[in-house]
Amino acid sequence: MQLSARHPRTRPIPAGHLRAFEAVARHLNFRAAAEELSLTQSAVSRQIQALEDEVGTALFLRHTRAVELTSAGAQLLRAAGAALERIDAAVRQIRQSAGRRSVAITTWASFASMWLIPRLEAFQREHPDIDIRIDASDAAVDLATADVDLALRYAVPSAMPAGAIRLFGEQLTPVASPWLLKEHRLAKVDDLANITLIEAGDAHRTRHLEWLTWQRWMDSFAQPTAPAGARKGKTGAEQAKAAKAKLTPQRWLYFNYAHQIVQAALTGQGVALARLPLVAESLASGALVEPLPQMRLDSPLVYWLVVAPRSAMRPEVKAFCDWLLQQAAATREAIGDVPDPDTVDHLD
């Protein structure tokens, strides 16, 4: 079939046509698609013909007993199939939650898996009638337009909007499994040279996240003393450089996410420079050990709660925020976080 593309149409494609197309493409059979859609075979055929007229090219090759997708049809199927699946999932969610109270939260994956989700069961016990939906993504969500009630964020104070609530601050500290520490002595900074160090692979490429690197930690704690045999008269900077070179570990292990870094440490694969609020429970249980507790490094990054203005007065959102602030207070106590009240606008 030859269709003219000299005057391509720009109006939206009817959703019904896409449903028929997706069914035929999946079955590669008009009759099977018609049975699935509870339509006649001729009705499905007319919808496909109309869709091909709309897009300006053939989507199927018709054979005597079968059909096959053209390259244009395969391209459209990749887009239409995924879009229809998302629409169907959204409709199912709407139907299931109709008449129910719910709270939608956006945060990032590591914080969701390491801090929020382990605590959620307590909230659900207290509020069994409130559904929770978590969107864990690194992409920032605009609370003014997104279908989200609150955001849990990780940023320096200057990057946060007015009204953001400080949950807790952060310190960075080396952590390791107790089994690893039985095999490797780790009593001073120099001992790190004999152990694998685990680090965020993208921290050096992201502003502020370079605080999460071992280099930053070593800048603060490596002693600027020259190695044995170094000639006299070296400057402090030269001595510090030499000390850091001496601290190069046996190997590096890089991951993209904080929960991967901690998981590697839990399984004894090396020493991780961990975010204290995210490993406080593991330290309390003994699953991880803090071998150099006197060498915690303060970070400028802070954990925040931001509530969408349109959601703030809903009882279920208020209940969740109250519970969240109680959990944050417990974390602050566990890590010894005492913020300067002069720099905190809103603290629970």
C-alpha positions as CSV (number, residue, x, y, z in Angstrom):
1,M,0.0,0.0,0.0
2,Q,1.4,3.4,-1.0
3,L,0.4,6.3,1.1
4,S,1.3,9.9,0.4
5,A,3.5,11.7,2.9
6,R,3.4,15.1,1.1
7,H,0.9,16.5,3.6
8,P,1.6,14.8,7.0
9,R,-1.2,15.2,9.5
10,T,-0.4,16.6,12.9
11,R,-3.6,16.0,14.9
12,P,-3.5,13.5,17.8
13,I,-4.0,9.8,17.1
14,P,-7.3,8.4,18.6
15,A,-6.6,6.1,21.5
16,G,-8.9,3.5,20.2
17,H,-6.8,3.1,17.0
18,L,-3.7,2.6,19.1
19,R,-5.5,-0.1,21.1
20,A,-6.4,-1.9,18.0
21,F,-2.9,-1.5,16.5
22,E,-1.2,-2.8,19.7
23,A,-3.5,-5.9,19.8
24,V,-2.9,-6.8,16.1
25,A,0.8,-6.2,16.5
26,R,1.0,-8.5,19.5
27,H,-1.1,-11.3,18.0
28,L,-0.1,-10.7,14.3
29,N,-3.6,-11.7,13.6
30,F,-6.7,-9.5,13.0
31,R,-9.2,-12.2,14.2
32,A,-7.4,-12.8,17.5
33,A,-7.1,-9.1,18.1
34,A,-10.8,-8.6,17.4
35,E,-11.8,-11.3,19.9
36,E,-9.6,-9.7,22.6
37,L,-11.1,-6.3,22.0
38,S,-14.7,-7.6,21.7
39,L,-15.0,-6.1,18.2
40,T,-15.6,-7.5,14.8
41,Q,-12.7,-8.2,12.6
42,S,-13.8,-5.7,10.0
43,A,-14.0,-3.0,12.8
44,V,-10.4,-3.7,13.8
45,S,-9.4,-3.6,10.1
46,R,-11.0,-0.2,9.6
47,Q,-9.3,1.2,12.7
48,I,-5.9,0.0,11.4
49,Q,-6.6,1.5,8.0
50,A,-7.6,4.8,9.6
51,L,-4.4,4.7,11.7
52,E,-2.2,4.1,8.7
53,D,-4.0,7.0,7.0
54,E,-3.2,9.2,10.0
55,V,0.5,8.3,10.2
56,G,1.0,8.3,6.5
57,T,2.5,4.9,5.9
58,A,1.8,1.2,6.1
59,L,2.2,-0.4,9.6
60,F,1.5,-4.0,8.5
61,L,2.3,-6.2,5.5
62,R,-0.8,-8.2,4.7
63,H,-0.2,-11.8,3.6
64,T,-2.8,-14.4,2.7
65,R,-2.9,-16.0,6.2
66,A,-0.8,-13.7,8.3
67,V,0.4,-10.1,8.8
68,E,3.8,-8.8,9.8
69,L,4.9,-5.4,11.1
70,T,6.7,-3.0,8.8
71,S,9.7,-1.1,10.2
72,A,7.3,1.9,10.9
73,G,4.9,-0.5,12.7
74,A,7.7,-1.8,14.9
75,Q,8.7,1.7,15.7
76,L,5.2,2.7,16.7
77,L,4.7,-0.5,18.7
78,R,7.7,0.3,20.9
79,A,6.2,3.6,21.8
80,A,2.5,2.7,21.9
81,G,3.0,-0.6,23.9
82,A,5.0,1.2,26.7
83,A,2.5,4.1,26.8
84,L,-0.6,1.9,27.0
85,E,1.0,-0.2,29.7
86,R,1.7,3.0,31.8
87,I,-1.9,4.2,31.2
88,D,-3.3,0.8,32.2
89,A,-1.2,0.8,35.3
90,A,-2.3,4.3,36.3
91,V,-5.9,3.4,35.8
92,R,-5.5,0.2,37.9
93,Q,-3.9,2.3,40.7
94,I,-6.7,4.9,40.5
95,R,-9.4,2.3,40.7
96,Q,-7.7,0.5,43.6
97,S,-7.2,3.8,45.6
98,A,-10.6,5.3,44.8
99,G,-12.1,6.5,48.1
100,R,-8.9,5.6,50.1
101,R,-6.5,8.0,51.8
102,S,-3.0,8.0,50.4
103,V,0.3,9.9,50.6
104,A,2.6,10.1,47.6
105,I,6.3,10.6,48.4
106,T,9.2,11.4,46.1
107,T,12.8,10.7,47.2
108,W,15.9,9.0,45.9
109,A,16.5,5.3,45.8
110,S,19.3,4.9,48.5
111,F,17.4,7.0,51.1
112,A,14.2,5.0,50.4
113,S,15.8,1.6,50.8
114,M,18.2,2.4,53.7
115,W,16.2,4.8,55.9
116,L,12.5,5.2,54.9
117,I,11.3,1.7,54.0
118,P,12.8,-0.1,57.0
119,R,10.7,2.3,59.2
120,L,7.5,2.3,57.2
121,E,6.0,-0.8,58.8
122,A,5.7,1.2,62.1
123,F,3.6,3.9,60.3
124,Q,1.4,1.3,58.7
125,R,0.7,-0.3,62.0
126,E,-0.4,3.0,63.4
127,H,-2.3,4.0,60.2
128,P,-3.6,0.9,58.4
129,D,-6.1,3.0,56.4
130,I,-3.5,5.2,54.7
131,D,-1.8,4.0,51.5
132,I,1.8,5.0,50.8
133,R,3.2,5.5,47.3
134,I,7.0,6.0,47.0
135,D,8.5,7.3,43.8
136,A,12.3,6.7,44.2
137,S,14.1,8.5,41.5
138,D,17.2,10.7,41.2
139,A,15.2,13.2,39.1
140,A,14.0,16.3,40.9
141,V,10.2,16.6,41.0
142,D,8.3,19.9,40.9
143,L,5.9,19.7,43.8
144,A,3.8,22.5,42.3
145,T,2.8,20.4,39.3
146,A,3.6,16.7,40.1
147,D,1.1,14.3,41.7
148,V,3.2,14.1,44.8
149,D,2.4,15.2,48.4
150,L,5.9,15.6,49.8
151,A,9.6,15.3,48.9
152,L,12.5,14.0,50.9
153,R,15.6,15.6,49.7
154,Y,19.4,15.8,50.2
155,A,21.1,19.1,49.6
156,V,23.0,22.0,51.1
157,P,20.7,24.6,52.9
158,S,21.1,27.3,50.2
159,A,19.5,25.0,47.6
160,M,16.3,24.4,49.6
161,P,13.1,26.4,49.2
162,A,11.5,28.4,52.0
163,G,9.5,26.2,54.3
164,A,11.8,23.2,53.9
165,I,12.0,21.3,57.2
166,R,15.4,20.0,58.3
167,L,15.3,16.4,59.3
168,F,19.0,15.8,60.2
169,G,22.5,16.6,59.2
170,E,25.3,14.3,58.2
171,Q,28.7,13.0,59.1
172,L,30.8,10.7,57.1
173,T,32.7,7.8,58.7
174,P,34.6,4.7,57.7
175,V,32.6,1.5,58.3
176,A,33.4,-2.2,57.7
177,S,32.0,-5.6,58.6
178,P,33.3,-7.1,61.8
179,W,34.6,-10.1,59.8
180,L,36.8,-7.8,57.7
181,L,38.2,-6.1,60.8
182,K,39.2,-9.5,62.2
183,E,41.5,-10.0,59.2
184,H,42.8,-6.4,58.8
185,R,44.0,-4.1,61.5
186,L,42.4,-0.7,61.2
187,A,43.4,1.5,64.1
188,K,44.8,4.5,62.3
189,V,44.6,6.2,58.9
190,D,47.7,4.5,57.5
191,D,46.1,1.1,57.9
192,L,43.7,2.0,55.1
193,A,46.6,1.4,52.7
194,N,46.2,-2.4,53.2
195,I,42.4,-2.6,52.5
196,T,40.0,-2.1,49.6
197,L,38.2,1.3,49.8
198,I,34.7,1.6,48.5
199,E,33.4,4.9,47.1
200,A,30.7,6.5,45.0
201,G,31.8,6.4,41.4
202,D,30.2,9.7,40.4
203,A,30.9,11.8,43.5
204,H,33.9,13.5,41.8
205,R,31.7,14.6,38.9
206,T,28.9,16.2,41.0
207,R,29.0,19.4,42.9
208,H,28.9,19.0,46.7
209,L,29.0,15.2,46.4
210,E,32.8,15.3,46.4
211,W,32.3,15.5,50.2
212,L,31.5,11.8,50.0
213,T,34.9,10.9,48.6
214,W,37.8,9.3,50.5
215,Q,40.1,12.1,49.1
216,R,38.1,14.7,51.0
217,W,38.2,12.6,54.2
218,M,41.9,12.0,53.9
219,D,42.5,15.7,53.3
220,S,41.0,16.2,56.7
221,F,42.6,13.4,58.6
222,A,45.9,12.3,56.9
223,Q,48.8,13.6,58.9
224,P,51.1,15.8,56.8
225,T,54.3,14.0,57.9
226,A,57.0,12.9,55.5
227,P,57.5,9.2,55.0
228,A,60.6,7.6,56.6
229,G,63.8,8.6,54.8
230,A,62.3,11.7,53.3
231,R,64.8,14.5,52.9
232,K,64.6,17.4,55.4
233,G,63.3,20.7,54.3
234,K,60.1,19.6,52.6
235,T,57.2,22.0,52.9
236,G,54.0,21.0,54.7
237,A,52.2,20.7,51.4
238,E,54.8,18.4,50.0
239,Q,54.7,16.3,53.2
240,A,50.9,16.1,53.0
241,K,51.1,15.0,49.4
242,A,53.6,12.3,50.3
243,A,51.4,11.1,53.1
244,K,48.4,10.8,50.8
245,A,50.4,8.9,48.2
246,K,51.4,6.5,51.0
247,L,47.7,6.0,51.8
248,T,46.8,4.7,48.3
249,P,44.7,1.5,49.0
250,Q,45.3,-1.9,47.6
251,R,42.3,-1.4,45.3
252,W,39.2,0.7,44.7
253,L,35.6,-0.5,44.4
254,Y,33.1,2.0,43.0
255,F,29.3,2.0,43.0
256,N,26.6,4.5,41.9
257,Y,24.3,4.3,44.9
258,A,24.8,4.6,48.7
259,H,22.9,1.4,49.3
260,Q,25.3,-0.5,47.0
261,I,28.3,0.9,48.8
262,V,26.9,-0.2,52.2
263,Q,25.9,-3.6,50.9
264,A,29.5,-4.2,49.7
265,A,30.8,-3.2,53.2
266,L,28.3,-5.5,54.9
267,T,29.6,-8.4,52.9
268,G,33.2,-7.7,53.8
269,Q,34.4,-6.4,50.4
270,G,36.1,-3.4,51.8
271,V,35.8,-0.3,53.9
272,A,33.1,2.2,53.0
273,L,33.0,5.9,53.7
274,A,29.4,5.9,54.8
275,R,26.8,8.5,55.5
276,L,26.2,8.1,59.2
277,P,22.3,8.7,59.2
278,L,22.0,5.8,56.7
279,V,24.1,3.3,58.6
280,A,23.1,4.1,62.2
281,E,20.9,1.0,62.4
282,S,23.6,-1.2,61.1
283,L,26.1,0.2,63.5
284,A,23.7,-0.2,66.4
285,S,23.0,-3.9,65.5
286,G,26.7,-4.7,65.0
287,A,26.3,-5.6,61.3
288,L,28.8,-2.8,60.6
289,V,31.6,-1.4,62.8
290,E,33.0,2.1,62.9
291,P,36.7,1.5,63.4
292,L,37.7,5.2,63.6
293,P,34.9,6.9,65.5
294,Q,37.0,9.8,66.4
295,M,37.4,10.7,62.7
296,R,33.9,11.6,61.6
297,L,33.8,14.3,59.0
298,D,31.0,16.8,59.1
299,S,29.3,17.2,55.7
300,P,27.5,20.4,54.5
301,L,24.7,18.2,53.0
302,V,21.4,17.9,54.9
303,Y,18.3,15.8,54.7
304,W,15.1,17.7,54.2
305,L,11.3,17.4,54.1
306,V,9.4,19.5,51.7
307,V,5.6,19.4,51.7
308,A,3.5,20.4,48.6
309,P,1.4,23.4,49.6
310,R,-1.8,21.9,48.3
311,S,-1.3,18.8,50.4
312,A,-0.2,20.3,53.7
313,M,-3.6,20.4,55.3
314,R,-4.8,16.9,54.4
315,P,-5.1,14.8,57.6
316,E,-3.2,11.8,56.1
317,V,-0.3,14.0,55.0
318,K,-0.1,15.7,58.4
319,A,-0.1,12.3,60.1
320,F,2.7,11.0,57.9
321,C,4.8,14.2,58.4
322,D,4.3,14.0,62.2
323,W,5.5,10.4,62.2
324,L,8.4,11.3,59.9
325,L,9.6,14.0,62.2
326,Q,9.5,11.6,65.2
327,Q,11.7,9.2,63.2
328,A,14.0,12.0,62.3
329,A,14.4,13.0,65.9
330,A,15.4,9.5,66.8
331,T,18.0,9.5,64.0
332,R,19.4,12.8,65.3
333,E,19.7,11.3,68.7
334,A,21.4,8.2,67.4
335,I,24.0,10.1,65.4
336,G,24.5,12.9,67.9
337,D,23.3,15.6,65.5
338,V,22.9,18.9,67.3
339,P,22.4,21.6,64.7
340,D,23.2,25.3,65.2
341,P,19.7,26.9,66.0
342,D,20.9,30.1,64.3
343,T,21.2,28.3,60.9
344,V,17.9,26.3,61.1
345,D,14.7,27.9,60.0
346,H,12.4,25.0,60.9
347,L,13.3,22.0,63.0
348,D,10.8,19.6,64.5
